[in-house]
Amino acid sequence: AITLFIISFVIKPVFGYDLGYIFLMVLPLTFAIPIHFCAESIATGNNHIYSLSLMRVTPNILYLIIGYIFHKTIGYTSLTASITLLSSMFIVYSAYIISVKPIFKNIKENLRHIWDTNRKYGLHIYAGALANVASSHIGYFAISFFSGNIQLGFYSLAKTLVAPINLIPNVVGLTFFKAFTKMDQIPKKVTIATVSLSVLVVILFLIMLKPIILLFYKEEFLATVPFAVVVCFASIFQGYGDYLNKFLQAHGKGKSIRNSAVYSGIINIVFYIVLVKYFGAIGAAYTYLGSSLVYISSLIYYYQKHVKEVKATK
């Protein structure tokens, strides 16, 4: 909040966009973002899968309803959109946290525990998220800068089309997160079933890709197909990386997760600039593929290392 407050006064002279007033107006609502991640973590740790699903859908429904009301009354602007989005998140995720009835006892002891856990584990997760997630957005800026917004549109559409494929292993990891804490390794049956489902979905996606594009868009959007094919396989590797990530999270392997994210982030930072400059948006797609391969490969290494260490102690 303090950072946004400072940025609000310098964003116009530095970037030329008058967004400072939006930052100032939504400052009280920015706490919806940490509440969002807090609530999702609580739901995941307690295996409240239905609550987690509901929390991910409800803010979007509220956003559409309130946004439509704004559109029909005072108008839909960047400011009203920001307020609507953050308010929807704040209401839904706060309601969930209240519903689990947190007990505020032994505050001093719990704060010490939270501090120690974040120092040993959370800080590494945070650093990894910054390295991986933040660096992945470089691709969008690079495409817009080097190749223009049409290429950016095709690339963004490709990532939107393949999003459900990425979710399959990710959702399995979320569902088994609590069970993973009591397992020495991931059950082979779970992995085989997840891989089989993903392969089936990928085959169906590749068969239906062109018909889906022609159904919802014009023929010109078939230019998205090459990007979508590459991004499809990149998303699978990224999704399975997140699947292993959940297991390592359940066992407190923060440094391993951080390292994997950093390796992936380095690929993003270097190649999103180099490949996009010379090959355009398809270069971004191949960067995403390379980054995902590095991500999953490093997580496989750390997962196998963890399994060996567990076996050695028995």
Phi and psi in degrees as GROMACS dihedral restraints (atoms count N, CA, C in turn):
[ dihedral_restraints ]
;  ai    aj    ak    al  type     phi  dphi    fc
    3     4     5     6     1   -64.4    20    10
    4     5     6     7     1   -42.1    20    10
    6     7     8     9     1   -62.4    20    10
    7     8     9    10     1   -44.6    20    10
    9    10    11    12     1   -63.0    20    10
   10    11    12    13     1   -37.3    20    10
   12    13    14    15     1   -61.3    20    10
   13    14    15    16     1   -43.9    20    10
   15    16    17    18     1   -68.3    20    10
   16    17    18    19     1   -44.4    20    10
   18    19    20    21     1   -61.9    20    10
   19    20    21    22     1   -33.2    20    10
   21    22    23    24     1   -57.7    20    10
   22    23    24    25     1   -26.3    20    10
   24    25    26    27     1   -91.7    20    10
   25    26    27    28     1   -13.5    20    10
   27    28    29    30     1  -114.3    20    10
   28    29    30    31     1    -9.8    20    10
   30    31    32    33     1   -65.8    20    10
   31    32    33    34     1   -36.7    20    10
   33    34    35    36     1   -69.9    20    10
   34    35    36    37     1   -50.9    20    10
   36    37    38    39     1   -64.4    20    10
   37    38    39    40     1   -28.7    20    10
   39    40    41    42     1   -83.9    20    10
   40    41    42    43     1   -48.0    20    10
   42    43    44    45     1  -104.9    20    10
   43    44    45    46     1   -15.4    20    10
   45    46    47    48     1    85.1    20    10
   46    47    48    49     1     6.0    20    10
   48    49    50    51     1  -109.9    20    10
   49    50    51    52     1   131.5    20    10
   51    52    53    54     1   -87.8    20    10
   52    53    54    55     1    76.4    20    10
   54    55    56    57     1  -109.7    20    10
   55    56    57    58     1    -2.3    20    10
   57    58    59    60     1   -57.7    20    10
   58    59    60    61     1   -39.2    20    10
   60    61    62    63     1   -66.2    20    10
   61    62    63    64     1   -31.1    20    10
   63    64    65    66     1   -66.8    20    10
   64    65    66    67     1   -45.8    20    10
   66    67    68    69     1   -57.9    20    10
   67    68    69    70     1   -43.5    20    10
   69    70    71    72     1   -66.3    20    10
   70    71    72    73     1   -38.3    20    10
   72    73    74    75     1   -70.3    20    10
   73    74    75    76     1   -33.2    20    10
   75    76    77    78     1   -97.9    20    10
   76    77    78    79     1     2.9    20    10
   78    79    80    81     1   -51.0    20    10
   79    80    81    82     1   -47.0    20    10
   81    82    83    84     1   -62.3    20    10
   82    83    84    85     1   -25.4    20    10
   84    85    86    87     1   -89.0    20    10
   85    86    87    88     1    -9.6    20    10
   87    88    89    90     1   -64.2    20    10
   88    89    90    91     1   -18.4    20    10
   90    91    92    93     1   -69.2    20    10
   91    92    93    94     1    -9.7    20    10
   93    94    95    96     1   -62.3    20    10
   94    95    96    97     1   -28.6    20    10
   96    97    98    99     1   -71.1    20    10
   97    98    99   100     1   -52.0    20    10
   99   100   101   102     1   -64.6    20    10
  100   101   102   103     1   -33.3    20    10
  102   103   104   105     1   -63.7    20    10
  103   104   105   106     1   -38.3    20    10
  105   106   107   108     1   -57.8    20    10
  106   107   108   109     1   -52.4    20    10
  108   109   110   111     1   -68.0    20    10
  109   110   111   112     1   -35.3    20    10
  111   112   113   114     1   -62.0    20    10
  112   113   114   115     1   -48.7    20    10
  114   115   116   117     1   -63.1    20    10
  115   116   117   118     1   -41.9    20    10
  117   118   119   120     1   -65.6    20    10
  118   119   120   121     1   -37.2    20    10
  120   121   122   123     1   -67.2    20    10
  121   122   123   124     1   -40.9    20    10
  123   124   125   126     1   -62.4    20    10
  124   125   126   127     1   -45.3    20    10
  126   127   128   129     1   -64.0    20    10
  127   128   129   130     1   -40.1    20    10
  129   130   131   132     1   -66.0    20    10
  130   131   132   133     1   -46.2    20    10
  132   133   134   135     1   -64.9    20    10
  133   134   135   136     1   -30.3    20    10
  135   136   137   138     1   -95.0    20    10
  136   137   138   139     1     3.7    20    10
  138   139   140   141     1    59.5    20    10
  139   140   141   142     1    35.2    20    10
  141   142   143   144     1   -85.7    20    10
  142   143   144   145     1    68.9    20    10
  144   145   146   147     1   -66.0    20    10
  145   146   147   148     1   -40.2    20    10
  147   148   149   150     1   -67.5    20    10
  148   149   150   151     1   -39.6    20    10
  150   151   152   153     1   -63.4    20    10
  151   152   153   154     1   -40.7    20    10
  153   154   155   156     1   -62.6    20    10
  154   155   156   157     1   -42.8    20    10
  156   157   158   159     1   -62.5    20    10
  157   158   159   160     1   -45.0    20    10
  159   160   161   162     1   -63.4    20    10
  160   161   162   163     1   -40.1    20    10
  162   163   164   165     1   -65.5    20    10
  163   164   165   166     1   -30.5    20    10
  165   166   167   168     1   -80.0    20    10
  166   167   168   169     1   -22.9    20    10
  168   169   170   171     1   -92.4    20    10
  169   170   171   172     1   -43.2    20    10
  171   172   173   174     1   -58.9    20    10
  172   173   174   175     1   -44.0    20    10
  174   175   176   177     1   -58.8    20    10
  175   176   177   178     1   -35.3    20    10
  177   178   179   180     1   -67.5    20    10
  178   179   180   181     1   -39.1    20    10
  180   181   182   183     1   -65.5    20    10
  181   182   183   184     1   -45.3    20    10
  183   184   185   186     1   -61.2    20    10
  184   185   186   187     1   -41.1    20    10
  186   187   188   189     1   -59.6    20    10
  187   188   189   190     1   -43.0    20    10
  189   190   191   192     1   -67.1    20    10
  190   191   192   193     1   -42.8    20    10
  192   193   194   195     1   -66.0    20    10
  193   194   195   196     1   -51.8    20    10
  195   196   197   198     1   -66.0    20    10
  196   197   198   199     1   -38.6    20    10
  198   199   200   201     1   -61.6    20    10
  199   200   201   202     1   -38.8    20    10
  201   202   203   204     1   -65.9    20    10
  202   203   204   205     1   -39.7    20    10
  204   205   206   207     1   -63.0    20    10
  205   206   207   208     1   -44.6    20    10
  207   208   209   210     1   -60.2    20    10
  208   209   210   211     1   -43.0    20    10
  210   211   212   213     1   -58.5    20    10
  211   212   213   214     1   -38.4    20    10
  213   214   215   216     1   -85.9    20    10
  214   215   216   217     1   -12.6    20    10
  216   217   218   219     1  -114.9    20    10
  217   218   219   220     1   -87.1    20    10
  219   220   221   222     1   -86.9    20    10
  220   221   222   223     1    -7.4    20    10
  222   223   224   225     1   102.9    20    10
  223   224   225   226     1   150.0    20    10
  225   226   227   228     1  -104.9    20    10
  226   227   228   229     1   108.3    20    10
  228   229   230   231     1  -122.4    20    10
  229   230   231   232     1   179.7    20    10
  231   232   233   234     1   -59.8    20    10
  232   233   234   235     1   -37.5    20    10
  234   235   236   237     1   -68.6    20    10
  235   236   237   238     1   -49.8    20    10
  237   238   239   240     1   -65.6    20    10
  238   239   240   241     1   -33.3    20    10
  240   241   242   243     1   -65.1    20    10
  241   242   243   244     1   -43.8    20    10
  243   244   245   246     1   -64.2    20    10
  244   245   246   247     1   -44.6    20    10
  246   247   248   249     1   -63.0    20    10
  247   248   249   250     1   -43.0    20    10
  249   250   251   252     1   -62.2    20    10
  250   251   252   253     1   -46.3    20    10
  252   253   254   255     1   -62.6    20    10
  253   254   255   256     1   -51.7    20    10
  255   256   257   258     1   -68.7    20    10
  256   257   258   259     1   -36.6    20    10
  258   259   260   261     1   -64.8    20    10
  259   260   261   262     1   -42.0    20    10
  261   262   263   264     1   -60.9    20    10
  262   263   264   265     1   -44.3    20    10
  264   265   266   267     1   -63.6    20    10
  265   266   267   268     1   -46.1    20    10
  267   268   269   270     1   -60.3    20    10
  268   269   270   271     1   -45.3    20    10
  270   271   272   273     1   -63.4    20    10
  271   272   273   274     1   -49.9    20    10
  273   274   275   276     1   -68.7    20    10
  274   275   276   277     1   -49.0    20    10
  276   277   278   279     1   -72.9    20    10
  277   278   279   280     1   -32.7    20    10
  279   280   281   282     1   -66.0    20    10
  280   281   282   283     1   -39.4    20    10
  282   283   284   285     1   -61.3    20    10
  283   284   285   286     1   -39.5    20    10
  285   286   287   288     1   -65.8    20    10
  286   287   288   289     1   -46.2    20    10
  288   289   290   291     1   -60.5    20    10
  289   290   291   292     1   -40.1    20    10
  291   292   293   294     1   -64.7    20    10
  292   293   294   295     1   -37.9    20    10
  294   295   296   297     1   -66.2    20    10
  295   296   297   298     1   -27.8    20    10
  297   298   299   300     1   -83.3    20    10
  298   299   300   301     1    -1.1    20    10
  300   301   302   303     1    52.8    20    10
  301   302   303   304     1    66.4    20    10
  303   304   305   306     1   -63.1    20    10
  304   305   306   307     1   143.6    20    10
  306   307   308   309     1  -104.1    20    10
  307   308   309   310     1   121.3    20    10
  309   310   311   312     1   -97.8    20    10
  310   311   312   313     1    66.8    20    10
  312   313   314   315     1  -115.6    20    10
  313   314   315   316     1   158.9    20    10
  315   316   317   318     1    50.8    20    10
  316   317   318   319     1    47.2    20    10
  318   319   320   321     1   -55.7    20    10
  319   320   321   322     1   -45.8    20    10
  321   322   323   324     1   -60.7    20    10
  322   323   324   325     1   -46.7    20    10
  324   325   326   327     1   -64.8    20    10
  325   326   327   328     1   -42.4    20    10
  327   328   329   330     1   -67.7    20    10
  328   329   330   331     1   -38.7    20    10
  330   331   332   333     1   -62.6    20    10
  331   332   333   334     1   -38.2    20    10
  333   334   335   336     1   -64.6    20    10
  334   335   336   337     1   -41.5    20    10
  336   337   338   339     1   -64.2    20    10
  337   338   339   340     1   -43.1    20    10
  339   340   341   342     1   -62.4    20    10
  340   341   342   343     1   -43.3    20    10
  342   343   344   345     1   -61.3    20    10
  343   344   345   346     1   -47.8    20    10
  345   346   347   348     1   -64.1    20    10
  346   347   348   349     1   -42.9    20    10
  348   349   350   351     1   -65.6    20    10
  349   350   351   352     1   -41.1    20    10
  351   352   353   354     1   -68.4    20    10
  352   353   354   355     1   -34.9    20    10
  354   355   356   357     1   -66.3    20    10
  355   356   357   358     1   -40.9    20    10
  357   358   359   360     1   -84.9    20    10
  358   359   360   361     1   -26.9    20    10
  360   361   362   363     1  -129.4    20    10
  361   362   363   364     1   -53.9    20    10
  363   364   365   366     1   -61.4    20    10
  364   365   366   367     1   -39.2    20    10
  366   367   368   369     1   -61.8    20    10
  367   368   369   370     1   -37.2    20    10
  369   370   371   372     1   -68.5    20    10
  370   371   372   373     1   -40.5    20    10
  372   373   374   375     1   -62.5    20    10
  373   374   375   376     1   -42.4    20    10
  375   376   377   378     1   -64.0    20    10
  376   377   378   379     1   -45.4    20    10
  378   379   380   381     1   -63.0    20    10
  379   380   381   382     1   -39.7    20    10
  381   382   383   384     1   -65.2    20    10
  382   383   384   385     1   -41.2    20    10
  384   385   386   387     1   -62.6    20    10
  385   386   387   388     1   -41.3    20    10
  387   388   389   390     1   -62.4    20    10
  388   389   390   391     1   -43.5    20    10
  390   391   392   393     1   -66.3    20    10
  391   392   393   394     1   -41.9    20    10
  393   394   395   396     1   -86.3    20    10
  394   395   396   397     1   -57.3    20    10
  396   397   398   399     1   -67.0    20    10
  397   398   399   400     1   -47.8    20    10
  399   400   401   402     1   -63.1    20    10
  400   401   402   403     1   -42.0    20    10
  402   403   404   405     1   -68.1    20    10
  403   404   405   406     1   -26.6    20    10
  405   406   407   408     1   -66.0    20    10
  406   407   408   409     1   -24.2    20    10
  408   409   410   411     1   -77.6    20    10
  409   410   411   412     1   -11.8    20    10
  411   412   413   414     1   -59.8    20    10
  412   413   414   415     1   -34.3    20    10
  414   415   416   417     1   -56.3    20    10
  415   416   417   418     1   -42.7    20    10
  417   418   419   420     1   -64.3    20    10
  418   419   420   421     1   -44.3    20    10
  420   421   422   423     1   -66.4    20    10
  421   422   423   424     1   -40.1    20    10
  423   424   425   426     1   -64.8    20    10
  424   425   426   427     1   -42.8    20    10
  426   427   428   429     1   -62.3    20    10
  427   428   429   430     1   -46.0    20    10
  429   430   431   432     1   -61.3    20    10
  430   431   432   433     1   -40.3    20    10
  432   433   434   435     1   -73.5    20    10
  433   434   435   436     1   -46.3    20    10
  435   436   437   438     1   -88.9    20    10
  436   437   438   439     1   -33.6    20    10
  438   439   440   441     1  -118.2    20    10
  439   440   441   442     1   -13.2    20    10
  441   442   443   444     1    96.0    20    10
  442   443   444   445     1   168.2    20    10
  444   445   446   447     1   -75.8    20    10
  445   446   447   448     1   -20.3    20    10
  447   448   449   450     1   -66.4    20    10
  448   449   450   451     1   -47.5    20    10
  450   451   452   453     1   -62.7    20    10
  451   452   453   454     1   -38.0    20    10
  453   454   455   456     1   -61.8    20    10
  454   455   456   457     1   -39.9    20    10
  456   457   458   459     1   -62.2    20    10
  457   458   459   460     1   -43.8    20    10
  459   460   461   462     1   -63.5    20    10
  460   461   462   463     1   -43.7    20    10
  462   463   464   465     1   -65.2    20    10
  463   464   465   466     1   -43.7    20    10
  465   466   467   468     1   -63.7    20    10
  466   467   468   469     1   -39.7    20    10
  468   469   470   471     1   -63.9    20    10
  469   470   471   472     1   -40.8    20    10
  471   472   473   474     1   -60.0    20    10
  472   473   474   475     1   -43.6    20    10
  474   475   476   477     1   -67.4    20    10
  475   476   477   478     1   -33.3    20    10
  477   478   479   480     1   -68.1    20    10
  478   479   480   481     1   -41.8    20    10
  480   481   482   483     1   -64.1    20    10
  481   482   483   484     1   -35.6    20    10
  483   484   485   486     1   -93.0    20    10
  484   485   486   487     1    -2.6    20    10
  486   487   488   489     1   -52.0    20    10
  487   488   489   490     1   -41.7    20    10
  489   490   491   492     1   -62.4    20    10
  490   491   492   493     1   -28.9    20    10
  492   493   494   495     1   -67.4    20    10
  493   494   495   496     1   -42.5    20    10
  495   496   497   498     1   -61.4    20    10
  496   497   498   499     1   -30.6    20    10
  498   499   500   501     1   -72.4    20    10
  499   500   501   502     1   -25.7    20    10
  501   502   503   504     1   -57.9    20    10
  502   503   504   505     1   -60.5    20    10
  504   505   506   507     1   -66.5    20    10
  505   506   507   508     1   -30.9    20    10
  507   508   509   510     1   -63.2    20    10
  508   509   510   511     1   -44.0    20    10
  510   511   512   513     1   -66.8    20    10
  511   512   513   514     1   -38.4    20    10
  513   514   515   516     1   -61.9    20    10
  514   515   516   517     1   -43.0    20    10
  516   517   518   519     1   -60.7    20    10
  517   518   519   520     1   -41.0    20    10
  519   520   521   522     1   -64.0    20    10
  520   521   522   523     1   -43.9    20    10
  522   523   524   525     1   -63.3    20    10
  523   524   525   526     1   -37.8    20    10
  525   526   527   528     1   -95.4    20    10
  526   527   528   529     1     6.0    20    10
  528   529   530   531     1   -55.3    20    10
  529   530   531   532     1   -49.1    20    10
  531   532   533   534     1   -64.9    20    10
  532   533   534   535     1   -38.9    20    10
  534   535   536   537     1   -67.2    20    10
  535   536   537   538     1   -33.1    20    10
  537   538   539   540     1   -59.4    20    10
  538   539   540   541     1   -30.7    20    10
  540   541   542   543     1   -62.6    20    10
  541   542   543   544     1   -22.6    20    10
  543   544   545   546     1  -105.8    20    10
  544   545   546   547     1     5.0    20    10
  546   547   548   549     1  -107.3    20    10
  547   548   549   550     1   143.7    20    10
  549   550   551   552     1   -80.8    20    10
  550   551   552   553     1   -26.5    20    10
  552   553   554   555     1  -155.6    20    10
  553   554   555   556     1   164.5    20    10
  555   556   557   558     1   -73.2    20    10
  556   557   558   559     1   130.1    20    10
  558   559   560   561     1   -59.5    20    10
  559   560   561   562     1   134.9    20    10
  561   562   563   564     1   -62.2    20    10
  562   563   564   565     1   -34.5    20    10
  564   565   566   567     1   -61.9    20    10
  565   566   567   568     1   -39.1    20    10
  567   568   569   570     1   -64.5    20    10
  568   569   570   571     1   -45.1    20    10
  570   571   572   573     1   -65.7    20    10
  571   572   573   574     1   -43.7    20    10
  573   574   575   576     1   -61.9    20    10
  574   575   576   577     1   -44.3    20    10
  576   577   578   579     1   -64.3    20    10
  577   578   579   580     1   -41.2    20    10
  579   580   581   582     1   -67.2    20    10
  580   581   582   583     1   -43.4    20    10
  582   583   584   585     1   -63.6    20    10
  583   584   585   586     1   -42.9    20    10
  585   586   587   588     1   -61.1    20    10
  586   587   588   589     1   -44.6    20    10
  588   589   590   591     1   -63.5    20    10
  589   590   591   592     1   -42.3    20    10
  591   592   593   594     1   -64.5    20    10
  592   593   594   595     1   -43.0    20    10
  594   595   596   597     1   -60.9    20    10
  595   596   597   598     1   -43.4    20    10
  597   598   599   600     1   -61.0    20    10
  598   599   600   601     1   -44.9    20    10
  600   601   602   603     1   -65.5    20    10
  601   602   603   604     1   -39.8    20    10
  603   604   605   606     1   -62.7    20    10
  604   605   606   607     1   -44.2    20    10
  606   607   608   609     1   -60.9    20    10
  607   608   609   610     1   -46.3    20    10
  609   610   611   612     1   -62.8    20    10
  610   611   612   613     1   -39.6    20    10
  612   613   614   615     1   -62.0    20    10
  613   614   615   616     1   -46.7    20    10
  615   616   617   618     1   -65.5    20    10
  616   617   618   619     1   -34.3    20    10
  618   619   620   621     1   -70.8    20    10
  619   620   621   622     1   -40.8    20    10
  621   622   623   624     1   -92.6    20    10
  622   623   624   625     1    -1.9    20    10
  624   625   626   627     1   -57.5    20    10
  625   626   627   628     1   -53.7    20    10
  627   628   629   630     1   -64.6    20    10
  628   629   630   631     1   -47.0    20    10
  630   631   632   633     1   -58.7    20    10
  631   632   633   634     1   -37.7    20    10
  633   634   635   636     1   -65.0    20    10
  634   635   636   637     1   -44.3    20    10
  636   637   638   639     1   -63.0    20    10
  637   638   639   640     1   -44.1    20    10
  639   640   641   642     1   -68.2    20    10
  640   641   642   643     1   -27.2    20    10
  642   643   644   645     1   -70.8    20    10
  643   644   645   646     1   -41.1    20    10
  645   646   647   648     1  -103.2    20    10
  646   647   648   649     1   -17.9    20    10
  648   649   650   651     1  -132.0    20    10
  649   650   651   652     1   178.5    20    10
  651   652   653   654     1   -83.9    20    10
  652   653   654   655     1   169.9    20    10
  654   655   656   657     1   -62.1    20    10
  655   656   657   658     1   -28.4    20    10
  657   658   659   660     1   -60.4    20    10
  658   659   660   661     1   -24.5    20    10
  660   661   662   663     1   -78.7    20    10
  661   662   663   664     1    -1.6    20    10
  663   664   665   666     1   -64.3    20    10
  664   665   666   667     1   -15.8    20    10
  666   667   668   669     1   -62.7    20    10
  667   668   669   670     1   -14.3    20    10
  669   670   671   672     1   -73.7    20    10
  670   671   672   673     1   -23.0    20    10
  672   673   674   675     1   -54.0    20    10
  673   674   675   676     1   -50.1    20    10
  675   676   677   678     1   -58.0    20    10
  676   677   678   679     1   -39.1    20    10
  678   679   680   681     1   -66.0    20    10
  679   680   681   682     1   -43.2    20    10
  681   682   683   684     1   -63.9    20    10
  682   683   684   685     1   -37.0    20    10
  684   685   686   687     1   -64.8    20    10
  685   686   687   688     1   -47.5    20    10
  687   688   689   690     1   -65.8    20    10
  688   689   690   691     1   -45.8    20    10
  690   691   692   693     1   -64.5    20    10
  691   692   693   694     1   -31.0    20    10
  693   694   695   696     1   -58.4    20    10
  694   695   696   697     1   -50.8    20    10
  696   697   698   699     1   -70.2    20    10
  697   698   699   700     1   -34.4    20    10
  699   700   701   702     1   -62.4    20    10
  700   701   702   703     1   -40.7    20    10
  702   703   704   705     1   -66.1    20    10
  703   704   705   706     1   -36.5    20    10
  705   706   707   708     1   -61.6    20    10
  706   707   708   709     1   -48.2    20    10
  708   709   710   711     1   -64.0    20    10
  709   710   711   712     1   -39.6    20    10
  711   712   713   714     1   -64.2    20    10
  712   713   714   715     1   -42.6    20    10
  714   715   716   717     1   -63.2    20    10
  715   716   717   718     1   -42.0    20    10
  717   718   719   720     1   -73.4    20    10
  718   719   720   721     1   -26.5    20    10
  720   721   722   723     1   -63.2    20    10
  721   722   723   724     1   -44.1    20    10
  723   724   725   726     1   -64.7    20    10
  724   725   726   727     1   -32.7    20    10
  726   727   728   729     1   -61.4    20    10
  727   728   729   730     1   -48.2    20    10
  729   730   731   732     1   -69.4    20    10
  730   731   732   733     1   -33.7    20    10
  732   733   734   735     1   -56.6    20    10
  733   734   735   736     1   -44.0    20    10
  735   736   737   738     1   -61.6    20    10
  736   737   738   739     1   -40.5    20    10
  738   739   740   741     1   -64.4    20    10
  739   740   741   742     1   -45.1    20    10
  741   742   743   744     1   -66.8    20    10
  742   743   744   745     1   -35.0    20    10
  744   745   746   747     1   -60.7    20    10
  745   746   747   748     1   -43.9    20    10
  747   748   749   750     1   -61.5    20    10
  748   749   750   751     1   -21.1    20    10
  750   751   752   753     1  -108.8    20    10
  751   752   753   754     1    14.3    20    10
  753   754   755   756     1    68.5    20    10
  754   755   756   757     1    27.6    20    10
  756   757   758   759     1   -88.1    20    10
  757   758   759   760     1    64.2    20    10
  759   760   761   762     1   -63.7    20    10
  760   761   762   763     1   -41.5    20    10
  762   763   764   765     1   -65.9    20    10
  763   764   765   766     1   -38.8    20    10
  765   766   767   768     1   -63.6    20    10
  766   767   768   769     1   -44.0    20    10
  768   769   770   771     1   -65.3    20    10
  769   770   771   772     1   -42.1    20    10
  771   772   773   774     1   -60.3    20    10
  772   773   774   775     1   -46.2    20    10
  774   775   776   777     1   -61.2    20    10
  775   776   777   778     1   -44.0    20    10
  777   778   779   780     1   -61.7    20    10
  778   779   780   781     1   -41.4    20    10
  780   781   782   783     1   -66.9    20    10
  781   782   783   784     1   -38.0    20    10
  783   784   785   786     1   -66.0    20    10
  784   785   786   787     1   -43.8    20    10
  786   787   788   789     1   -58.5    20    10
  787   788   789   790     1   -45.5    20    10
  789   790   791   792     1   -63.6    20    10
  790   791   792   793     1   -40.7    20    10
  792   793   794   795     1   -63.4    20    10
  793   794   795   796     1   -37.6    20    10
  795   796   797   798     1   -62.5    20    10
  796   797   798   799     1   -43.0    20    10
  798   799   800   801     1   -59.4    20    10
  799   800   801   802     1   -44.4    20    10
  801   802   803   804     1   -59.3    20    10
  802   803   804   805     1   -50.7    20    10
  804   805   806   807     1   -61.0    20    10
  805   806   807   808     1   -43.6    20    10
  807   808   809   810     1   -75.1    20    10
  808   809   810   811     1   -53.1    20    10
  810   811   812   813     1   -85.3    20    10
  811   812   813   814     1   -22.5    20    10
  813   814   815   816     1   -63.6    20    10
  814   815   816   817     1   -28.1    20    10
  816   817   818   819     1   -85.7    20    10
  817   818   819   820     1   -50.3    20    10
  819   820   821   822     1   -66.6    20    10
  820   821   822   823     1   -53.7    20    10
  822   823   824   825     1   -69.0    20    10
  823   824   825   826     1   -37.8    20    10
  825   826   827   828     1   -66.6    20    10
  826   827   828   829     1   -37.6    20    10
  828   829   830   831     1   -60.9    20    10
  829   830   831   832     1   -39.9    20    10
  831   832   833   834     1   -99.0    20    10
  832   833   834   835     1   -23.9    20    10
  834   835   836   837     1  -122.7    20    10
  835   836   837   838     1    -2.9    20    10
  837   838   839   840     1    77.6    20    10
  838   839   840   841     1  -150.9    20    10
  840   841   842   843     1   -65.0    20    10
  841   842   843   844     1   -30.9    20    10
  843   844   845   846     1   -64.9    20    10
  844   845   846   847     1   -28.5    20    10
  846   847   848   849     1   -65.3    20    10
  847   848   849   850     1   -35.6    20    10
  849   850   851   852     1   -66.7    20    10
  850   851   852   853     1   -39.6    20    10
  852   853   854   855     1   -62.2    20    10
  853   854   855   856     1   -43.5    20    10
  855   856   857   858     1   -71.4    20    10
  856   857   858   859     1   -29.7    20    10
  858   859   860   861     1   -64.8    20    10
  859   860   861   862     1   -43.5    20    10
  861   862   863   864     1   -60.5    20    10
  862   863   864   865     1   -40.1    20    10
  864   865   866   867     1   -64.5    20    10
  865   866   867   868     1   -47.1    20    10
  867   868   869   870     1   -63.3    20    10
  868   869   870   871     1   -42.4    20    10
  870   871   872   873     1   -62.3    20    10
  871   872   873   874     1   -41.2    20    10
  873   874   875   876     1   -66.5    20    10
  874   875   876   877     1   -38.8    20    10
  876   877   878   879     1   -64.6    20    10
  877   878   879   880     1   -42.3    20    10
  879   880   881   882     1   -63.7    20    10
  880   881   882   883     1   -42.1    20    10
  882   883   884   885     1   -60.6    20    10
  883   884   885   886     1   -51.6    20    10
  885   886   887   888     1   -71.4    20    10
  886   887   888   889     1   -35.2    20    10
  888   889   890   891     1   -63.4    20    10
  889   890   891   892     1   -43.9    20    10
  891   892   893   894     1   -67.9    20    10
  892   893   894   895     1   -36.5    20    10
  894   895   896   897     1   -69.4    20    10
  895   896   897   898     1   -35.9    20    10
  897   898   899   900     1   -61.1    20    10
  898   899   900   901     1   -43.0    20    10
  900   901   902   903     1   -59.8    20    10
  901   902   903   904     1   -48.0    20    10
  903   904   905   906     1   -70.2    20    10
  904   905   906   907     1   -32.6    20    10
  906   907   908   909     1   -65.0    20    10
  907   908   909   910     1   -47.6    20    10
  909   910   911   912     1   -64.0    20    10
  910   911   912   913     1   -36.2    20    10
  912   913   914   915     1   -63.3    20    10
  913   914   915   916     1   -42.6    20    10
  915   916   917   918     1   -62.9    20    10
  916   917   918   919     1   -45.0    20    10
  918   919   920   921     1   -60.9    20    10
  919   920   921   922     1   -42.3    20    10
  921   922   923   924     1   -64.4    20    10
  922   923   924   925     1   -40.7    20    10
  924   925   926   927     1   -64.6    20    10
  925   926   927   928     1   -38.8    20    10
  927   928   929   930     1   -65.4    20    10
  928   929   930   931     1   -44.7    20    10
  930   931   932   933     1   -64.2    20    10
  931   932   933   934     1   -35.4    20    10
  933   934   935   936     1   -68.7    20    10
  934   935   936   937     1   -25.1    20    10
  936   937   938   939     1   -85.8    20    10
  937   938   939   940     1    -7.8    20    10
